[in-house]
Amino acid sequence: MFEAAHALRAAEQGNAALQRLYAERTLEDFFATYRLTGLGQFDEAWYALDQTFEPLLAAYLRAHLDQFLPNPSE
């Protein structure tokens, strides 16, 4: 997901209208960029990860306690 988002952002550097809106640095122009960018799809995917990320993180931590606790057997 990160690589695809980064590639899209790099490709959008050539979009003059989008870059002009970014350069304005106003709240109105910031929201106007959403009409021109394809990055919104990655926002949705990222926020959807929140539903699965916590259980995955908890499972990883439990499986690797030695990496996070000085005395995991205690």
HELIX and SHEET records of a PDB file:
HELIX    1   1 PHE A    2  GLU A   12  1                                  11    
HELIX    2   2 ALA A   16  GLU A   24  1                                   9    
HELIX    3   3 LEU A   27  ALA A   32  1                                   6    
HELIX    4   4 THR A   33  ARG A   35  5                                   3    
HELIX    5   5 GLY A   40  ALA A   63  1                                  24    
HELIX    6   6 LEU A   65  GLN A   67  5                                   3    
END                                                                             
